């Protein structure tokens, strides 16, 4: 028995644009915060999950501040090599920034073992010592968000933006809410259990594409 499935005729170069057209059509009149639309739509494009239209929370002025800092050479810190790999490093370098991931560093592994914590948490301590404007893109480890919260409360770190989108079940929701409780820290947080390194990277890329 022959199966007949009619495929939409789209040229390879037009696939992404057509995808965004479909996303816009399916969102319909759902209200999005002005200035956040490219980020929300890119998260949906990456995941095919329209729940991000409701779960992404933006603190006031976070997007504008992040764009300003990226234009002035801010760098990005991730909690996974996967997240680092997914960020458009060439576009970031154009403005003077780079992407850091310290998860594989020997000193981070040693500090985590000595302190009885995770490498993700220890890597946030290493990032805090950099002394440069930083955006944190956390897509995997809630312990990284918890450590960022602690470092901020201790006055040892002042991130330009925290992208808090770890995925999972243990302390994921709680760690995101901790970040949202910080009154003076710009953040973009995916409330709930959903997220991932791919979502963290796509938010970074959405911001970078908004610079043009």
KAJO-V537217 format. One line per field, one symbol per residue. phi: phi as a letter, one per 30 degrees, with the letter a starting at -180 (. if undefined). burial: b if it has 24 or more other ideal C-beta (glycine too) atoms within 12 Angstrom, else e. Layout:
BEGIN
phi = ???
burial = ???
END
This chain:
BEGIN
phi = .dccbdcddbdedcdddddddddddddhcddbdejceddeddddddchcddddcddccdeiddddddddddcjdcbcccbdddddddddddddecjcbccbcdcddddddddddcibcddddddddddddibdbcccccbcddddddeedddddicabddacccbdckbciddddddedddddccdabbcdjddlkdddedddededddddd
burial = eeeeeeeeeeeeeeeeeeebeebeeeeeeeebeeebbbbbbbbbbbbebbebbebbbbbeebbebbbebbeeebbbbbbbebbbebbbbebbeebebbbbbbbeeeebeebbeeeeebbbbbbbbbbbebeebbbbbbbbbbbbbbbbbebbeeeebbbbbbbbbbbbeeebbebbebbbebeebbbbbbbbebbbbbbbbbbbbbbbbbbe
END
